[in-house]
Amino acid sequence: MKRNWVIGLLALCALSFCIQLVLYPSLPETVPIHWNAAGEVDGWSGKISALLLGLLPFGMTILFAALPKLDPKRENYQKHMKIYQPICGLFVLFFIGMVWVVMLSALDFQLPVGGLISAGLGIVFIILGNFMPRIRPNYTFGIRLPWTLENETVWYKTHRVAGGWFMAAGVVFGVSGFLPAAVCWIGIVAVLAVAVGTSVYSWVIYKRETKQD
């Protein structure tokens, strides 16, 4: 990533973490760290966990900055850097948001946690799906299967089709968190269907391409 992007993301992480430090004394001794499908807390931990979660976006930013130099197909990052940077920023923002879901819930704010998490993940899927047709072959993100990495034509055809599927799954998943617990599973089913569907589709395309060769 360009230095300005890295500095900007690290500054955002630092701002979030500094606010956490200010609020830390106000946190109860235990904080919620996990919610079930109905949006009910089913996991607790000591309040230091909130600060440890706050460090996660820093680590993600550093990792994203290093990946273009570590990936075996590193030359392709320069070709899709204009979408790689926003994707990295999207994931860092998402995790900062999750940190604040924990913080605010611990401070007794009544949040629709299930809906917020589903909406956040839905937005991630929609934006990622929009960018997918422009992702160049790499070993870090995208649909990284042996046959998509082996054949660039298969990679491009798979990502062009999968982009629309990811966006549709993102809409379903985003809405599912606000539905009754009895039917909120449809978002997970949609994501699993896309995962299986793209794998099968890419395999069919690969067999077709290799047969033509």
C-alpha positions in Angstrom: 0.0 0.0 0.0 1.0 3.6 -0.5 2.6 5.2 2.6 -0.3 7.8 2.9 -2.8 4.9 3.1 -0.8 3.1 5.8 -0.3 6.3 7.8 -4.0 7.2 7.5 -5.2 3.8 8.7 -2.7 3.7 11.5 -3.8 7.1 12.6 -7.4 6.0 12.6 -6.5 2.9 14.6 -4.5 5.1 17.1 -7.5 7.5 17.5 -9.8 4.7 18.2 -7.4 3.1 20.7 -6.8 6.4 22.5 -10.5 6.8 23.1 -10.6 3.3 24.4 -7.9 4.1 26.9 -9.9 7.1 28.1 -13.0 5.0 28.6 -11.2 1.9 30.0 -11.6 2.9 33.7 -15.3 3.1 33.2 -15.6 -0.5 31.9 -17.0 -3.2 34.1 -14.6 -6.0 35.1 -16.1 -8.3 32.5 -17.1 -7.4 29.0 -19.2 -9.2 26.4 -17.1 -10.6 23.6 -19.5 -13.0 21.8 -23.2 -13.0 20.8 -25.4 -15.8 19.5 -27.6 -15.7 16.4 -30.3 -14.1 18.4 -28.0 -11.2 19.4 -27.8 -12.4 23.0 -24.4 -12.3 24.8 -23.1 -15.9 25.3 -19.4 -15.1 26.0 -17.6 -12.9 28.5 -14.0 -12.0 29.3 -12.0 -9.6 31.4 -12.1 -6.0 30.4 -8.5 -6.1 29.3 -9.9 -8.1 26.3 -11.4 -4.8 25.0 -7.9 -3.2 24.8 -6.4 -6.4 23.2 -9.2 -6.2 20.5 -8.3 -2.6 20.0 -4.8 -3.6 18.9 -6.1 -6.0 16.2 -6.7 -3.2 13.6 -3.1 -2.1 14.0 -1.9 -5.7 13.3 -4.2 -5.9 10.3 -2.9 -2.6 8.8 0.7 -3.7 9.1 -0.1 -7.1 7.6 -2.0 -5.5 4.7 1.0 -3.2 4.1 3.4 -6.2 4.0 1.4 -8.6 1.8 2.2 -6.9 -1.5 5.9 -7.7 -0.8 5.3 -11.2 0.5 2.8 -12.6 -2.0 4.4 -14.9 -4.7 2.3 -13.0 -7.3 3.4 -9.6 -5.9 3.8 -8.0 -9.3 0.0 -8.1 -9.7 -0.6 -5.9 -6.7 0.6 -2.8 -8.7 -2.1 -3.6 -11.2 -4.9 -3.7 -8.7 -3.5 -1.4 -6.0 -6.4 1.1 -6.6 -8.9 -1.5 -5.3 -6.5 -3.3 -2.8 -6.2 -0.1 -0.7 -9.9 0.5 -0.3 -10.5 -3.2 0.5 -7.8 -3.1 3.2 -9.3 0.1 4.6 -12.8 -1.6 4.5 -11.6 -4.5 6.7 -9.7 -2.3 9.1 -12.8 -0.1 9.5 -15.0 -3.1 10.0 -12.8 -4.4 12.8 -12.7 -1.0 14.5 -16.4 -1.0 14.4 -16.5 -4.5 16.0 -14.2 -3.2 18.8 -16.7 -0.4 19.5 -19.6 -2.8 19.5 -17.8 -4.5 22.4 -17.0 -1.2 24.1 -20.4 0.3 23.9 -22.1 -2.9 24.9 -19.9 -3.1 27.9 -20.9 0.5 28.8 -24.6 -0.6 28.8 -25.6 0.9 25.5 -28.5 -1.1 24.2 -27.4 -2.0 20.7 -29.0 -4.3 18.1 -25.7 -6.2 18.0 -26.8 -9.0 15.8 -28.2 -6.5 13.2 -25.1 -4.3 13.4 -22.7 -7.3 12.8 -24.8 -8.7 10.0 -25.2 -5.2 8.4 -21.4 -4.7 8.7 -20.6 -8.0 7.1 -23.2 -7.5 4.4 -21.6 -4.2 3.4 -18.2 -5.9 3.3 -19.6 -8.5 1.0 -21.3 -6.0 -1.3 -18.2 -3.8 -1.6 -15.9 -6.8 -2.1 -18.3 -8.2 -4.7 -18.2 -4.8 -6.6 -14.4 -4.9 -6.7 -14.0 -8.6 -7.5 -13.9 -8.4 -11.3 -10.8 -6.2 -10.9 -8.8 -8.3 -8.6 -5.7 -9.8 -10.3 -4.5 -13.3 -9.4 -2.8 -13.5 -6.0 -2.5 -15.7 -3.0 -4.0 -13.4 -0.4 -7.6 -12.4 -1.3 -10.2 -13.4 -3.8 -11.3 -16.9 -4.8 -7.9 -18.7 -4.3 -8.4 -22.2 -5.5 -5.8 -24.4 -7.1 -7.4 -24.1 -10.5 -8.1 -20.4 -10.4 -4.5 -19.7 -9.4 -3.2 -22.0 -12.2 -5.2 -20.5 -15.0 -5.7 -16.7 -15.3 -8.7 -17.1 -17.6 -10.5 -19.2 -15.0 -9.5 -16.6 -12.3 -11.1 -13.7 -14.3 -14.2 -15.6 -15.4 -14.8 -16.8 -11.8 -14.4 -13.4 -10.2 -16.5 -11.7 -12.8 -19.5 -14.0 -12.0 -18.7 -14.3 -8.3 -18.8 -10.5 -7.9 -22.6 -10.4 -8.5 -23.2 -13.4 -6.3 -21.2 -11.8 -3.4 -23.2 -8.6 -3.7 -26.5 -10.5 -3.6 -25.3 -12.6 -0.6 -24.3 -9.4 1.1 -27.8 -7.9 0.8 -29.3 -11.1 2.2 -26.8 -11.4 5.0 -27.1 -7.7 5.9 -30.9 -7.9 6.2 -30.9 -11.3 8.0 -29.5 -9.9 11.3 -32.7 -7.8 11.7 -35.0 -10.8 11.2 -36.4 -13.0 13.9 -34.0 -15.6 15.3 -35.9 -18.4 13.7 -35.1 -17.2 10.2 -31.8 -15.2 10.6 -29.9 -18.3 9.4 -30.8 -17.5 5.8 -27.9 -15.1 5.7 -25.4 -17.8 6.6 -27.1 -20.1 4.0 -26.7 -17.4 1.4 -22.9 -17.0 2.1 -22.4 -20.8 2.1 -24.3 -21.1 -1.2 -22.0 -18.5 -2.8 -18.9 -20.2 -1.4 -20.0 -23.6 -2.8 -21.4 -22.1 -6.0 -18.2 -20.2 -6.9 -16.1 -23.2 -6.2 -18.2 -25.5 -8.5 -18.5 -22.8 -11.2 -14.7 -22.2 -11.2 -14.1 -25.9 -11.5 -16.5 -26.3 -14.4 -14.8 -23.3 -16.2 -11.4 -24.8 -15.5 -12.3 -28.2 -17.0 -13.8 -26.4 -20.0 -10.7 -24.3 -20.5 -8.2 -27.2 -20.1 -10.3 -29.3 -22.5 -10.1 -26.6 -25.1 -6.3 -26.4 -24.6 
